[in-house]
Amino acid sequence: MPEEELSKIIELNEDLIENNENLAAQNQEMLKKYNIRSFDVVGAIGAGKTAL
């Protein structure tokens, strides 16, 4: 298969990372306002995250 068929460039009309960071900042401010602590739970499939 020629190389040009193996990949495709997709142009985005917005900065997805910037948008995500703005939403994260809004969430962080809301949690801080109501004195809510949060944390990320990261683990492999079957590691027991749901059991927490």
VENNOR-V266453 format. One line per field, one symbol per residue. burial: b if it has 24 or more other C-alpha atoms within 12 Angstrom, else e. A space follows every 10 residues. Layout:
burial->???
//
This chain:
burial->eeeeeeeeee eeeeeeeeee eeeeeeeeee eeeeeeeeee eeeeeeeeee ee
//
